[in-house]
Amino acid sequence: MRRIAALSSSLLVVAAVLAGCGGDDSGASSGSGSSSRSSSVTGTINVFAAASLQESFTKLGSQFEDKNPGTKVVFNFGPSSGLAEQIGSGAPADVFASASSSTMDDVVKGGDAADPTDFAANTMEVAVPSDNPAAVKTVQDLAKKGVKVALCDVDVPCGVVAQEVFDNAGINVTPVTREVDVKAVLSKVALGEVDAGVVYVTDVKAASADVSGVKIPDNVNSSTTYPIATLTGSKNKDTAQAFVKYVLSPAGISALRKAGFTVS
């Protein structure tokens, strides 16, 4: 959980900067002297975001459009590593929100982003079908013979962090399937195709009608940090920067906290 503590410190700095800007959470200025700035926040932006952000970012996108008439936020949700590859290959994107600092670092090193800001963190939870057919009660149960487990691919954040959990618990888990992102793992669990999957706590919360969660103790659990940045190749930087500001605003932080993310 050390990464969460570091994130909280970073977010306090962000909050202080926002407070100095007058507490505007709309992503656009208001008042008689701000018409030139507000008028530049318009048009469409393409936001590439980790799959685990789907529910919270979809909500924030709608709120941003309401507060900034004339804007449209188009999302591309998927595995962070895959999104980074698309960005590196020239896909038209204006904002990148990753579920991994290392993945964002790769995008920065490639010259496609600069000065990312950490805005949230997420920890892991075991998701099981509502009837829990394998009677999974602890993360250690995932190592038992006959328990069918779904995990994310080893090179995407949810797969990396899940392995950290197993290492912390001192167990070896052999999945019956590896999925492209956390939503695909969750789908396998919800459909009853596997007995359990390791996903983010936010995903269990979002799918609570279809799955149940088995908590992972803090001394075993691990977390990942989410950075966000405007991309250097953005064709609509003003609106892209306004959306990033909105995610970092009190309204954005509130939505993320309600979704189960760790924020300050």
Solvent accessible surface area in square Angstrom, and as a share of the most:
residue,aa,sasa,rsa
1,M,96,0.43
2,R,216,0.79
3,R,104,0.38
4,I,22,0.11
5,A,69,0.53
6,A,69,0.53
7,L,5,0.02
8,S,37,0.24
9,S,66,0.42
10,S,38,0.25
11,L,2,0.01
12,L,115,0.57
13,V,95,0.55
14,V,18,0.10
15,A,42,0.33
16,A,67,0.52
17,V,91,0.52
18,L,19,0.09
19,A,72,0.56
20,G,71,0.68
21,C,77,0.46
22,G,68,0.65
23,G,44,0.42
24,D,41,0.21
25,D,42,0.22
26,S,22,0.14
27,G,6,0.06
28,A,14,0.11
29,S,24,0.15
30,S,100,0.64
31,G,59,0.56
32,S,123,0.80
33,G,79,0.76
34,S,12,0.08
35,S,82,0.53
36,S,89,0.57
37,R,152,0.56
38,S,38,0.24
39,S,80,0.52
40,S,41,0.27
41,V,15,0.08
42,T,64,0.37
43,G,29,0.28
44,T,70,0.40
45,I,0,0.00
46,N,43,0.22
47,V,0,0.00
48,F,12,0.05
49,A,0,0.00
50,A,3,0.02
51,A,6,0.05
52,S,5,0.03
53,L,0,0.00
54,Q,75,0.33
55,E,84,0.38
56,S,6,0.04
57,F,0,0.00
58,T,66,0.39
59,K,94,0.40
60,L,0,0.00
61,G,2,0.02
62,S,59,0.38
63,Q,54,0.24
64,F,0,0.00
65,E,53,0.24
66,D,114,0.59
67,K,93,0.39
68,N,7,0.04
69,P,113,0.71
70,G,59,0.57
71,T,15,0.09
72,K,115,0.49
73,V,13,0.07
74,V,60,0.35
75,F,49,0.20
76,N,47,0.24
77,F,53,0.22
78,G,6,0.05
79,P,26,0.16
80,S,2,0.01
81,S,24,0.16
82,G,21,0.20
83,L,2,0.01
84,A,15,0.12
85,E,124,0.56
86,Q,78,0.35
87,I,10,0.05
88,G,58,0.56
89,S,100,0.65
90,G,61,0.58
91,A,32,0.25
92,P,105,0.66
93,A,9,0.07
94,D,9,0.05
95,V,0,0.00
96,F,0,0.00
97,A,0,0.00
98,S,0,0.00
99,A,3,0.02
100,S,12,0.08
101,S,47,0.30
102,S,73,0.47
103,T,16,0.09
104,M,1,0.00
105,D,65,0.34
106,D,89,0.46
107,V,6,0.04
108,V,50,0.29
109,K,168,0.71
110,G,58,0.56
111,G,48,0.46
112,D,41,0.21
113,A,4,0.03
114,A,55,0.42
115,D,130,0.67
116,P,49,0.31
117,T,35,0.20
118,D,43,0.22
119,F,2,0.01
120,A,0,0.00
121,A,0,0.00
122,N,1,0.00
123,T,18,0.11
124,M,1,0.00
125,E,6,0.03
126,V,0,0.00
127,A,0,0.00
128,V,2,0.01
129,P,10,0.06
130,S,74,0.48
131,D,114,0.59
132,N,40,0.21
133,P,86,0.54
134,A,35,0.27
135,A,61,0.47
136,V,2,0.01
137,K,157,0.66
138,T,61,0.35
139,V,0,0.00
140,Q,80,0.36
141,D,15,0.08
142,L,4,0.02
143,A,46,0.36
144,K,121,0.51
145,K,206,0.87
146,G,69,0.66
147,V,21,0.12
148,K,91,0.39
149,V,1,0.00
150,A,0,0.00
151,L,2,0.01
152,C,0,0.00
153,D,45,0.23
154,V,100,0.58
155,D,97,0.50
156,V,6,0.04
157,P,12,0.07
158,C,6,0.03
159,G,2,0.02
160,V,69,0.40
161,V,4,0.02
162,A,1,0.01
163,Q,82,0.37
164,E,54,0.24
165,V,0,0.00
166,F,2,0.01
167,D,94,0.49
168,N,81,0.42
169,A,22,0.17
170,G,67,0.64
171,I,32,0.16
172,N,126,0.65
173,V,13,0.07
174,T,106,0.62
175,P,29,0.18
176,V,89,0.51
177,T,34,0.20
178,R,89,0.32
179,E,27,0.12
180,V,83,0.48
181,D,19,0.10
182,V,3,0.02
183,K,40,0.17
184,A,25,0.20
185,V,0,0.00
186,L,15,0.08
187,S,53,0.34
188,K,59,0.25
189,V,0,0.00
190,A,42,0.32
191,L,123,0.61
192,G,46,0.44
193,E,87,0.39
194,V,4,0.02
195,D,15,0.08
196,A,0,0.00
197,G,0,0.00
198,V,0,0.00
199,V,0,0.00
200,Y,4,0.01
201,V,33,0.19
202,T,7,0.04
203,D,0,0.00
204,V,13,0.08
205,K,112,0.47
206,A,54,0.42
207,A,17,0.13
208,S,80,0.51
209,A,97,0.75
210,D,80,0.42
211,V,5,0.03
212,S,47,0.30
213,G,35,0.34
214,V,18,0.11
215,K,151,0.64
216,I,9,0.05
217,P,74,0.47
218,D,105,0.55
219,N,129,0.66
220,V,15,0.09
221,N,15,0.08
222,S,9,0.06
223,S,2,0.01
224,T,6,0.04
225,T,13,0.08
226,Y,0,0.00
227,P,3,0.02
228,I,1,0.01
229,A,3,0.02
230,T,27,0.16
231,L,5,0.02
232,T,66,0.39
233,G,53,0.51
234,S,10,0.07
235,K,196,0.83
236,N,31,0.16
237,K,86,0.36
238,D,70,0.36
239,T,0,0.00
240,A,0,0.00
241,Q,96,0.43
242,A,6,0.05
243,F,0,0.00
244,V,18,0.11
245,K,47,0.20
246,Y,1,0.00
247,V,0,0.00
248,L,21,0.10
249,S,0,0.00
250,P,78,0.49
251,A,26,0.20
252,G,0,0.00
253,I,21,0.11
254,S,43,0.28
255,A,8,0.06
256,L,1,0.00
257,R,118,0.43
258,K,137,0.58
259,A,26,0.20
260,G,26,0.25
261,F,9,0.04
262,T,44,0.25
263,V,17,0.10
264,S,46,0.30
